[in-house]
Amino acid sequence: MISATVGVTFVFWVSTRKTFKNNIKRLSLKWKYLIYLAYQICAILGASVLIAFVEKTVIPAIGWELLLKYSYIAAKIIVTPFTLALNFVVMKILVEKV
C-alpha cells in the first residue's frame, strides 16, 4: 500500500507539472490529487479482478500449453495496455479539463 501510494503520488505530481501543458485550475491541485488517488484504488482493484478473470477463464479457453504454464504473467500482459491507456485518459481529463 505504501509503495503504491508513493508511485501514484509521484506520477500525479510529475504529470501535472511536466506531461500535460494546459493545467486548468477549476479544482485545486489537492482535490485533483485526491480524485486521482481514489481512481487509482479503484483501477488497481478492477485490474486485479480482470487479471484473475483472464487467467482463470480466457487463457484456459485458448488452451496453449505455454500460456497455461505462465497464465498469470500472460493475463497481466493482456490487461496492462488497457490500464495504461485508461490511466493516461483519466489523468489528461483530470489535469486539462477539470
QUIFEN-V992408 format. One record per pair of residues at least 12 apart in sequence whose C-alpha atoms are under 7 Angstrom apart, sorted by the first residue. I is the first residue (numbers start at 1). J is the second residue. Records with the same first field share a line. If there is no record, write none. Layout:
I->J + J
This chain:
8->37
12->33
16->95
22->96
23->95 + 96
24->95 + 96 + 97 + 98
26->98
27->98
32->94
51->75 + 76 + 79
54->75
55->71 + 72 + 75
59->71
